[in-house]
């Protein structure tokens, strides 16, 4: 007798994505949230040379037209020249507006008083300086800063709090890194950008995956299954090692605070966002 | 017996009741000028937007206020030369209690006739949804006479519970009207997964009972959540007659015909079977139903 049987508990394809659907959806999102709700037409994207900001710029250019997209390159002295070149490729491909602001003097202006700051602190100062530039230029250009953070780095806490996560609109925040890569290929982002190892470009040669201790193709499905509600045992039965599941879980469970607003002492029955609840678009 | 129906895939401005009513008035004028329908259906929360949180206290109105407001706009749009039935989703305030509701009114006469108000029974309160925190739930499914077909209304999650269209059909509804505000989720395939789910739910509801289902979906983004629209009319044989596109405003129109109901029920007499079997099923003492003042289990 023929038997049909499936013992695997994990559903297949947790990262499956139809890039054409997502492109259409996110372009509608950008147009609707920016033009209809805020009455604005222009955006500013901090273009790092990496795939997240490239995809964001492509989506914005298609939703709003390239003339309404200001791509801001903000290199520091140690930033890789390759990153700057890759950012230039995006600007050229899209025909959008471009501005390059060196942040070295601003960053070093502060860090001269903290010469012992380690790499992490220096990286955070650079990320926050970039947001300072982006928000200031947004006033000048009458546009809105657009976030470029993806779901993987948000869940792993792999970003600078109140820097990368500050722009009021974020098209990619519900897409894992693997899905961003799929979307990038669909949009025609230059191959060099899609295929290079992802890096925050804060310390030369240091990639996301070497710093995190796990690759995105391993971390993303683990994150996806954990968010669906599957436990460690189910993931281990599904072929993920105890060590890698533990690593991802630790990063996820120790960074909930980074995905929230600051903790405010509640003293009354009208505490904001506790009792006084109004939606962001009201 | 037949009726022309228009389901309007509407994108409201958040919290701007007057502006949204004025826009509804413009749509009235367009529809009346082109080919006036007998029934116009607007989605859930059309006058305010869906995600309101505590702002429901500022924005809830009575059904009569909306019936009067719609009557003024219909008369302004058409001069009141003809009548029309309108379904509108709104946040309702009644005697100090707030509901997520839809009204069914006949406009165009000397005064609007408010034929029925349905209050949402199943308030989604999970994940992105938080309705149970801000509004009270309805308690019954009413079937009411209209200009054409006896009808019932269900709001969004109501129809995800198959017992709701079943009760509506058993009570005699030939048309079930479903205003909805569904934030899309699911990107694995070329179609939004929640849209596929809706299609299957509505087709099952229509096909099982030999009824028309008229679905009007909200569109637009609210705080990153994109309402999918895909308004549709499903025939009594479970076939989708017409369907709107996702995310964009549009009007979906179809003709409802009693012959189609008769033919579907003759081919698949499930509703008659249910009429006969349902009392036995409901008398099952293991069902958690109220009996003699207590719920049995």
HADDOCK unambig.tbl for C-alpha pairs under 7 A between the chains (distance, minus, plus):
assign (segid A and resid 16 and name CA) (segid B and resid 188 and name CA) 4.67 0.50 0.50
assign (segid A and resid 17 and name CA) (segid B and resid 187 and name CA) 5.30 0.50 0.50
assign (segid A and resid 17 and name CA) (segid B and resid 188 and name CA) 4.22 0.50 0.50
assign (segid A and resid 17 and name CA) (segid B and resid 189 and name CA) 6.45 0.50 0.50
assign (segid A and resid 18 and name CA) (segid B and resid 187 and name CA) 5.90 0.50 0.50
assign (segid A and resid 18 and name CA) (segid B and resid 188 and name CA) 5.41 0.50 0.50
assign (segid A and resid 18 and name CA) (segid B and resid 189 and name CA) 5.09 0.50 0.50
assign (segid A and resid 18 and name CA) (segid B and resid 190 and name CA) 5.59 0.50 0.50
assign (segid A and resid 21 and name CA) (segid B and resid 187 and name CA) 6.93 0.50 0.50
assign (segid A and resid 21 and name CA) (segid B and resid 190 and name CA) 5.76 0.50 0.50
assign (segid A and resid 21 and name CA) (segid B and resid 191 and name CA) 6.94 0.50 0.50
assign (segid A and resid 22 and name CA) (segid B and resid 187 and name CA) 6.66 0.50 0.50
assign (segid A and resid 29 and name CA) (segid B and resid 221 and name CA) 6.54 0.50 0.50
assign (segid A and resid 29 and name CA) (segid B and resid 224 and name CA) 6.93 0.50 0.50
assign (segid A and resid 32 and name CA) (segid B and resid 221 and name CA) 6.40 0.50 0.50
assign (segid A and resid 33 and name CA) (segid B and resid 221 and name CA) 6.77 0.50 0.50
assign (segid A and resid 276 and name CA) (segid B and resid 54 and name CA) 6.91 0.50 0.50
assign (segid A and resid 277 and name CA) (segid B and resid 53 and name CA) 5.89 0.50 0.50
assign (segid A and resid 277 and name CA) (segid B and resid 54 and name CA) 5.14 0.50 0.50
assign (segid A and resid 278 and name CA) (segid B and resid 52 and name CA) 6.62 0.50 0.50
assign (segid A and resid 278 and name CA) (segid B and resid 53 and name CA) 5.62 0.50 0.50
assign (segid A and resid 278 and name CA) (segid B and resid 54 and name CA) 5.70 0.50 0.50
assign (segid A and resid 278 and name CA) (segid B and resid 55 and name CA) 5.99 0.50 0.50
assign (segid A and resid 279 and name CA) (segid B and resid 51 and name CA) 6.84 0.50 0.50
assign (segid A and resid 279 and name CA) (segid B and resid 52 and name CA) 6.03 0.50 0.50
assign (segid A and resid 279 and name CA) (segid B and resid 53 and name CA) 6.35 0.50 0.50
assign (segid A and resid 280 and name CA) (segid B and resid 223 and name CA) 6.11 0.50 0.50
assign (segid A and resid 281 and name CA) (segid B and resid 222 and name CA) 6.61 0.50 0.50
assign (segid A and resid 281 and name CA) (segid B and resid 223 and name CA) 5.96 0.50 0.50
assign (segid A and resid 282 and name CA) (segid B and resid 14 and name CA) 6.06 0.50 0.50
assign (segid A and resid 282 and name CA) (segid B and resid 15 and name CA) 6.48 0.50 0.50
